[in-house]
Amino acid sequence: MLLNEFLDRSADRAPGKEAIVTDEKRVTYSEFQADAYGLARSLVKGGIRRGDRVLVWVENRYETAVAIYGALLAGAAFIPLNPTSKPRRADFVVKDSEPTAVVVSGRRKNWVETIAKRETSLRWAALVEAKPDVDSYGPISVRSFDTAIREDQTAALPRMIDQDLAAIIYTSGTTSDPKGIVCPHASMVAAATSIITYLKNVEDDVVLDALPLSFDYGLYQLLMVVQFGGTLILERSFAFPYAIAEQIRRERVTGFPGVPTLFTMLLDLDLWEVDLSSIRYLTNTGAAVSPPLIARIRKAFPHARFYSMFGLSECKRVSYLPPEELDRRPESVGKAIPNCETYLVDDDGNRIETPGKIGQLVIRGSNVMRGYWNRPEETAHTYRPGPTPGERVVYSGDLFREDEEGFLYFVGRRDEVFKSRGEKVSPREVESVIEEIPGVAECGVVGLPDEVLGNRTIALVVPRKGAGISEKDVLKYAMGRLDANMMPHKALLCDALPRSPNGKLVRQSLAKLAQSLEVVS
């Protein structure tokens, strides 16, 4: 199956059912299908061919969903770009992936004009909520989005197969240039199907998505909802948690994907006055959620099932913890998702069979993507030969341990683990202990260079609202629970941790924050 074929299937089965709901509009499957086909034909008429790329640089809007499926129907791959991205990142993506077309928000019109003056692959552009004052910017033909979805209804669309490219999803690039992950239809469908299977999604599910569609966790909410024929409530962001709670109540939302930052913001509200009983399940991935936060989430949503998950853009999803296991092993991210296998290897690439021993996580399955765009060396490093001829598996770069029953526990990124007093320190292990303190909202741990220790361990701690917690309280608690080599040198209090728009902790910025707070203290 192709991703876009699920749109046809859902529209044929329930044409009048609401597919996408935003602040501006409520759209049925038949309307969504018609708009996506309209944009696809406009793209083809504009010269976009099978295998081309379409950059989508728009906020979480209905038009973004249309742009994604319009690109797929035109035989192209879509490239979602975070709406908060700066022009410099967009310039990099254009140079790296050479898209032929772009769908961009109206406020980025000046960027289209600017990039048209350079040597570029772009030949076609559609502006959302804006009307261009000319028909072209240099070599780039330009029109409004509303015009694009209606200007041509005759162009023939190409035939495709599931090995064709569906998307290029760029990594965050917080420590180096972002890498474009090559995602064929077959792998994306396999990943979505697996997740739908363990979440037990049905047509009646209503999913609220406040995560960016440029973030694969947010993107897959759209792809999955269209696949199982549900309804997607699309929010611009999670900056206004009370509005999200009201949407849950008003739309009788059944599925709610989040990240720790979103859950924390939501739980800091007086949720007792909002009816959230419609929620059937909640999910978390992208950043680890601490056991104390899991406990708060379960208390606020007593009738919902909470899924703690782990994933990589290189293969979408890796594992999930069945909700019935939360009480027994709240720190685990579970076992491999359906139709996927995981195992650990040592530094020499040998499989680790001993429970409790730390190793690098390796993933195999149909959900494994194809590699990195224009990066053969990095592709060869991450996507390596698997057990069967021609197979490729993902070497994650993440350190895990596995218990006697095969449940996985995240230890840390190989490049995040540092040495202090000659021994290895896992930031996540220290963070997990400190986040057990009732007055702590979240914690980030980093190693700063030290002539004597090698690295001194610094814990940045965000207190919960109204909590009278001190550095002494944090260190006293940690001292009774951490080995000497894991013990923080300092616990610095701060208002917030540096996170990406996707909610992930940015450790490079965390180190800079730690250095600045150390000077003040």
C-alpha positions in Angstrom: 0.0 0.0 0.0 0.9 3.6 -0.6 0.3 6.3 2.1 -2.0 8.2 -0.2 -4.1 5.1 -0.9 -5.4 5.2 2.6 -6.8 8.6 2.0 -8.8 7.2 -1.0 -9.9 4.2 1.1 -11.1 6.3 4.0 -12.8 8.8 1.7 -14.6 6.0 -0.2 -15.7 4.3 3.0 -16.9 7.5 4.9 -16.9 10.5 2.6 -19.0 12.7 5.0 -17.0 11.9 8.1 -14.8 14.6 9.6 -11.2 14.0 8.8 -9.4 17.1 10.1 -10.6 19.7 12.6 -8.7 23.0 13.2 -9.6 26.4 14.7 -10.5 27.6 11.2 -12.4 24.7 9.7 -13.9 21.3 9.9 -13.1 19.1 6.8 -14.7 15.9 5.7 -12.7 13.0 4.1 -14.3 13.8 0.7 -13.3 17.5 0.9 -9.8 16.5 2.1 -9.4 14.1 -0.8 -10.6 16.6 -3.4 -8.2 19.3 -2.1 -5.3 16.9 -2.1 -6.0 15.8 -5.7 -6.4 19.4 -6.7 -3.0 20.3 -5.4 -1.4 17.1 -6.9 -2.6 18.0 -10.3 -1.4 21.6 -9.9 2.0 20.2 -9.0 2.1 17.9 -12.0 1.0 20.8 -14.3 3.8 22.9 -12.8 6.4 20.3 -13.8 6.8 18.2 -10.7 7.6 14.6 -11.6 7.7 11.3 -9.9 10.6 11.2 -7.5 10.8 15.0 -7.1 10.7 16.6 -3.7 8.2 19.1 -2.2 9.3 21.3 0.7 6.4 22.0 3.2 7.1 24.9 5.5 3.8 25.7 7.1 2.4 25.8 10.6 0.1 23.0 11.9 -2.8 23.8 9.6 -5.3 21.9 7.3 -3.3 23.2 4.3 -0.2 21.4 5.7 -2.0 18.1 5.6 -3.2 18.8 2.0 0.3 19.7 1.0 1.6 16.4 2.3 -1.0 14.2 0.6 -0.9 16.4 -2.6 2.8 15.8 -2.9 2.3 12.0 -2.4 -0.4 11.9 -5.0 1.8 13.8 -7.5 4.5 11.0 -7.0 6.8 13.3 -5.1 8.3 13.1 -1.6 7.3 15.7 1.0 9.9 17.3 3.2 8.3 18.8 6.4 10.1 21.7 7.9 9.4 23.1 11.3 7.5 26.4 11.1 9.9 27.9 13.7 12.9 27.1 11.6 15.0 30.1 10.4 15.6 30.8 6.7 19.2 29.5 7.1 17.9 26.0 7.9 15.5 26.2 5.0 18.3 27.3 2.7 20.3 24.3 3.8 17.5 21.9 3.2 16.9 23.3 -0.3 20.6 23.0 -1.2 20.8 19.5 0.3 17.6 17.9 -1.0 17.0 20.0 -4.2 13.2 20.2 -4.0 11.3 21.3 -7.1 8.4 22.8 -5.3 7.6 24.5 -2.0 4.4 25.1 -0.1 5.1 27.9 2.4 3.2 30.1 4.8 2.5 33.6 3.5 4.8 35.2 6.0 7.7 33.4 4.2 6.9 35.1 0.9 10.1 37.2 1.2 12.1 34.1 1.6 10.7 32.7 -1.7 11.6 36.0 -3.4 15.1 35.9 -2.0 15.9 32.3 -2.8 14.6 32.8 -6.4 17.6 35.1 -6.9 20.0 32.3 -6.3 20.9 29.2 -8.2 18.2 26.8 -6.9 16.2 23.7 -7.8 12.8 25.4 -6.9 10.5 26.0 -9.9 7.0 26.2 -8.2 5.6 27.7 -5.1 2.3 28.0 -3.3 1.7 30.6 -0.6 -0.7 29.7 2.3 -2.9 32.7 3.3 -1.3 35.0 0.9 -1.7 36.2 -2.6 1.4 36.9 -4.7 1.5 40.2 -6.5 3.2 38.6 -9.5 3.0 35.2 -11.3 6.6 34.4 -10.7 9.7 35.3 -8.7 12.5 34.8 -11.2 12.4 31.1 -12.3 9.9 30.2 -9.5 6.2 30.1 -10.7 4.1 31.3 -7.7 0.4 31.3 -6.8 -1.8 31.3 -3.7 -2.6 27.9 -2.1 -6.3 28.3 -2.7 -5.6 28.9 -6.4 -3.3 25.9 -6.6 -5.8 23.4 -5.3 -8.4 24.4 -7.9 -6.5 25.7 -11.0 -6.2 22.3 -12.8 -8.4 19.2 -12.7 -7.0 17.4 -15.8 -3.4 16.6 -15.3 -2.7 12.9 -15.1 -1.1 11.6 -11.9 1.7 9.0 -12.0 1.6 5.4 -11.1 3.8 4.5 -8.1 4.9 1.5 -6.0 5.6 1.2 -2.3 9.4 1.4 -2.9 9.0 5.0 -4.1 10.2 7.7 -1.8 7.4 9.2 0.3 9.3 11.7 2.6 12.7 13.0 3.6 12.6 13.8 7.3 15.5 15.9 8.6 17.0 15.3 12.0 17.3 18.2 14.5 20.9 18.9 13.7 21.6 20.4 17.2 25.3 19.4 17.1 26.0 19.1 13.4 24.3 19.7 10.0 20.8 18.0 9.9 20.6 14.7 8.0 17.7 13.9 5.8 16.3 10.4 6.5 15.0 8.7 3.3 11.6 7.2 3.9 9.9 5.0 1.3 6.1 4.4 1.3 6.6 0.7 2.4 8.6 1.6 5.6 6.3 4.4 6.6 3.2 2.2 6.1 4.8 -0.6 8.1 5.6 1.7 11.0 2.1 3.3 11.0 0.5 -0.2 10.8 2.5 -1.5 13.7 1.7 1.5 16.0 -2.0 1.3 15.1 -2.0 -2.4 16.0 -0.7 -2.0 19.6 -2.7 1.2 20.2 -5.8 -0.7 18.9 -7.0 2.3 16.9 -10.5 2.2 15.4 -12.5 4.5 13.1 -14.2 6.1 16.1 -10.9 7.4 17.6 -10.5 11.2 17.7 -6.8 12.1 18.1 -5.6 15.5 19.2 -2.2 16.5 17.7 -0.5 19.5 19.2 3.0 18.4 18.1 4.5 19.8 14.9 3.8 17.9 11.7 7.5 18.4 10.9 8.3 16.2 13.9 7.8 12.6 12.9 5.8 11.9 16.1 3.4 14.6 15.2 3.4 13.7 11.5 2.5 10.1 12.1 -0.6 11.1 14.0 -1.9 12.5 10.7 -0.7 9.4 8.7 -2.2 7.0 11.2 -5.6 8.7 11.5 -6.0 8.8 7.7 -5.0 5.1 7.6 -7.6 3.9 10.2 -10.2 6.5 9.2 -10.5 8.5 12.4 -10.6 12.2 13.1 -7.6 14.4 13.7 -7.9 17.6 15.9 -5.0 19.6 14.7 -3.6 22.2 17.1 -1.1 24.9 16.2 1.2 24.2 19.2 1.1 23.2 22.8 1.8 26.7 24.1 -1.7 27.1 25.5 -2.4 24.0 27.6 -5.8 25.1 28.9 -7.0 25.5 25.3 -5.8 21.9 24.7 -7.7 20.6 27.7 -10.8 22.4 26.4 -10.4 20.8 23.0 -10.2 17.4 24.6 -13.5 18.1 26.4 -15.3 19.7 23.5 -14.2 17.2 20.8 -14.4 14.1 23.0 -10.8 13.2 22.2 -9.9 9.6 22.7 -6.1 9.6 21.8 -3.6 12.1 23.1 0.1 12.0 22.1 2.4 14.1 24.1 6.0 14.8 25.3 7.0 15.5 29.0 6.9 19.3 28.5 3.3 19.2 27.3 2.2 16.8 30.0 3.9 18.9 32.7 2.2 22.1 31.4 -1.2 20.4 31.3 -0.9 18.9 34.7 0.0 22.2 36.3 -3.6 23.3 35.5 -6.6 22.7 37.6 -7.8 19.8 35.4 -10.4 18.7 37.9 -12.8 21.3 36.4 -12.4 19.9 32.8 -14.1 16.6 31.8 -11.3 14.5 30.3 -13.0 11.2 30.6 -13.2 10.6 26.8 -9.4 9.9 26.7 -8.8 6.2 26.0 -5.0 6.3 25.6 -2.0 8.6 26.0 1.4 8.2 24.4 4.9 9.6 25.1 8.0 9.4 23.0 10.8 11.8 21.8 12.0 12.4 25.4 12.0 10.1 28.4 9.2 10.5 30.9 10.1 10.0 34.5 8.2 7.6 36.8 6.9 10.5 39.0 5.5 12.2 35.9 3.9 8.9 34.8 2.2 8.7 38.2 0.8 12.2 37.9 -0.4 11.5 34.4 -2.2 8.3 35.4 -3.8 10.1 38.4 -5.1 12.9 36.1 -6.4 10.4 33.5 -7.5 7.4 35.6 -9.5 5.7 32.9 -6.8 6.0 30.2 -4.0 3.7 29.1 -0.6 5.3 29.1 2.0 4.1 26.6 5.7 4.9 27.2 7.5 4.5 24.0 10.9 4.8 22.3 11.7 5.7 18.7 14.2 6.9 16.2 13.4 8.8 13.0 15.7 6.3 11.3 13.0 3.6 11.8 10.1 5.6 13.3 9.1 3.5 16.3 11.2 0.9 18.2 9.4 -0.2 21.3 6.4 0.4 23.6 5.6 -0.6 27.2 2.2 -2.3 27.6 0.3 -0.2 30.1 -0.3 -3.2 32.4 3.5 -3.3 32.9 3.8 0.3 34.3 3.5 -0.6 37.9 6.2 -3.4 37.6 8.7 -1.5 35.5 7.9 2.2 35.1 11.4 3.1 33.9 11.2 0.6 30.9 10.4 1.6 27.3 9.1 -1.9 26.8 9.7 -4.4 24.0 9.9 -4.2 20.2 6.7 -3.1 18.4 4.8 -5.6 16.3 6.8 -6.8 13.2 10.1 -5.4 14.6 13.0 -7.0 16.4 15.6 -5.4 18.7 18.9 -6.7 20.2 21.9 -5.2 21.9 25.5 -5.4 20.7 28.9 -4.7 22.4 31.6 -2.4 21.0 32.7 -5.2 18.7 29.3 -5.8 17.3 28.7 -9.0 19.1 25.2 -9.8 20.4 24.8 -9.4 24.1 22.9 -12.3 25.7 23.5 -11.4 29.4 20.6 -9.6 31.1 21.6 -6.3 32.6 24.6 -5.7 30.5 24.7 -2.4 28.6 25.0 -2.3 24.8 24.1 -0.4 21.7 20.5 -1.0 20.5 20.0 -2.5 17.0 16.7 -2.5 15.2 15.5 -4.7 12.3 12.2 -4.8 10.6 10.1 -3.4 7.7 9.9 -0.1 9.5 13.7 0.5 9.0 14.1 3.5 6.6 16.6 3.6 3.7 19.4 5.8 5.0 20.5 9.5 4.8 20.0 11.6 1.8 23.4 12.4 0.1 25.4 10.9 3.0 26.7 7.5 2.0 29.4 7.3 4.7 26.9 8.1 7.5 24.4 5.8 6.0 26.9 2.9 6.0 27.7 3.7 9.7 24.1 3.6 10.9 22.4 1.2 8.4 24.5 -1.9 8.5 24.1 -5.4 7.0 21.6 -7.5 8.9 21.2 -11.3 9.5 19.8 -12.0 6.0 21.4 -11.2 2.7 20.6 -7.7 1.5 18.9 -6.7 4.7 19.9 -3.4 6.6 19.4 -2.9 10.3 19.7 0.4 12.3 22.6 0.8 14.7 20.9 3.4 17.0 23.8 4.9 18.8 21.8 4.5 22.0 22.9 2.5 25.0 20.3 0.2 26.6 20.1 -2.6 29.0 17.7 -5.5 28.9 16.2 -7.3 31.9 15.6 -11.1 32.3 12.2 -10.8 30.6 13.5 -8.8 27.6 12.2 -5.4 28.6 14.4 -2.5 27.5 15.8 0.4 29.6 17.3 3.5 28.1 20.7 4.3 29.5 21.8 7.2 27.2 23.3 8.2 23.9 26.8 6.9 23.3 27.9 10.4 22.6 26.3 11.8 25.8 27.8 9.4 28.3 30.9 11.0 29.9 33.6 10.1 32.4 34.0 11.5 35.9 36.6 10.3 38.3 37.6 7.8 35.7 34.1 6.1 35.5 31.3 6.4 33.0 28.3 8.6 33.9 24.9 8.2 32.2 23.1 11.5 32.3 19.7 9.8 32.1 20.4 7.6 35.1 21.2 10.7 37.3 18.2 12.6 35.9 15.8 9.7 36.7 16.9 9.7 40.4 16.6 13.5 40.8 13.2 13.5 39.0 11.9 11.2 41.8 12.0 14.2 44.2 8.4 15.4 44.7 9.4 19.1 44.2 11.2 18.6 40.9 9.5 19.1 37.6 12.4 18.0 35.4 16.2 17.6 35.4 19.0 17.8 32.9 22.5 16.5 33.6 25.6 17.4 31.7 29.4 16.9 32.2 31.6 20.0 32.1 35.4 19.6 31.6 37.4 19.5 34.8 41.2 19.2 35.1 41.0 16.9 38.2 37.8 14.9 37.6 37.8 14.7 33.9 34.3 16.0 33.9 32.3 17.4 36.8 28.6 16.3 36.8 26.2 19.2 36.9 22.5 18.8 37.4 20.1 21.5 36.2 16.9 21.3 38.1 13.5 22.9 37.4 11.4 23.0 40.6 7.7 22.4 40.4 5.5 25.5 40.8 5.4 26.5 44.5 8.0 23.9 45.6 10.5 25.3 48.1 13.3 23.1 47.0 17.0 23.9 47.3 20.3 22.7 45.9 21.0 21.1 49.3 17.7 19.1 49.2 18.6 17.8 45.7 22.1 16.7 46.6 21.0 15.1 49.9 18.4 13.0 48.1 20.8 12.0 45.3 23.6 11.1 47.8 21.5 8.4 49.3 20.6 6.8 45.9 23.6 7.4 43.5 27.0 5.8 43.4 29.9 8.2 44.1 30.9 8.5 40.4 27.3 9.4 39.5 26.9 12.0 42.2 26.4 15.6 40.9 29.1 18.2 41.7 26.3 20.8 41.8 22.6 21.0 41.5 21.7 24.4 39.8 18.1 25.6 39.9 16.7 27.1 36.8 13.3 28.1 35.3 13.3 25.8 32.3 15.6 23.4 30.3 16.5 24.2 26.7 14.3 22.1 24.5 13.8 21.8 20.7 10.3 22.7 19.3 9.7 18.9 19.4 10.2 18.8 23.2 13.6 17.1 23.1 16.3 18.2 25.5 19.1 20.1 23.7 22.2 19.0 25.5 24.6 21.3 23.7 22.5 24.3 25.0 22.2 22.6 28.4 26.0 22.7 28.7 26.1 26.4 27.9 23.3 27.0 30.5 25.2 25.1 33.1 28.3 27.1 32.5 26.5 30.4 32.8 24.6 29.4 36.0 27.9 28.1 37.5 29.4 31.6 37.1 26.4 33.2 38.8 26.4 30.7 41.7 
